[in-house]
């Protein structure tokens, strides 16, 4: 009858457990306060009674333990403080932006929601001084109006569309597309709208304004406050 070497089996099991524990500890990349305390306790339990740990050595280890604990507490405090400051900054920005409610702002837009009576006010970002032309088309892509601003200097050049086509006939309410050229090159267009609300859209968006006829616009994209 064959016998099983329980000692070898136990040793193998202990070796695997030790290896697993070591692997787990190394995977974290840092020694915790609990790990440090366990090592100290293990050292005291395994010391030779006839040759105990030197008092100075033990005091040094206790000092290291206190330093580790203090450092971890400091890291936790600093992280918490940074989070609170960030939150306070975000809240402060939203509250300060609330003063824009009811004001008109110039924001990036390639369309305008014409209500059938209110003229559309907008602007073109002129990057290179030259002739500026705005082409307005309806939802089907049909040409409606061409506004020639003539030669403009660099910066925001404002324009107004009265809601009429090239023949002077009033158009129906709806969404119209804006496309501008600056010295023959495509240029960015902006629309003036009333701020109806302010909010926070997370770390990616940040503080945003709800602009009538446009929607939500990040505060950083506001080109002009009118």
DAKA-V877322 format. One line per field, one symbol per residue. phi: phi as a letter, one per 40 degrees, with the letter a starting at -180 (. if undefined). psi: psi as a letter, one per 40 degrees, with the letter a starting at -180 (. if undefined). A space follows every 10 residues. Layout:
# DAKA-V877322
phi = ???
psi = ???
This chain:
# DAKA-V877322
phi = .cbbcccccc cccccccccc ccccccccga cccccccccc ccccccccdc acccdccccc cccccccccc cccccccccc cccccccccc cccccccccc dgccbcbcab bbcccgaccc baabcccbdi cbbbbbbccc gccbabbbcg cbcchcbcab bcgbcccgcc cccicbcbab bbfgbdbcbb bcaccbabab bgcccgcbbc bdgbhcbddc cccabc
psi = hiihgddddd dddddddddd ddddddddei hidddddddd dddddeihde gihidddddd dddddddddd dddddddddd dddddddddd ddddddedee heihihihie ihgheedhih haihhhdhha hhhhhhiade ehhdihhhea hiiiahhiih heeiadeehh iiiahihhhi ihfeihiiii ihihheiiih fidddahihh hhedahhhde ehdih.
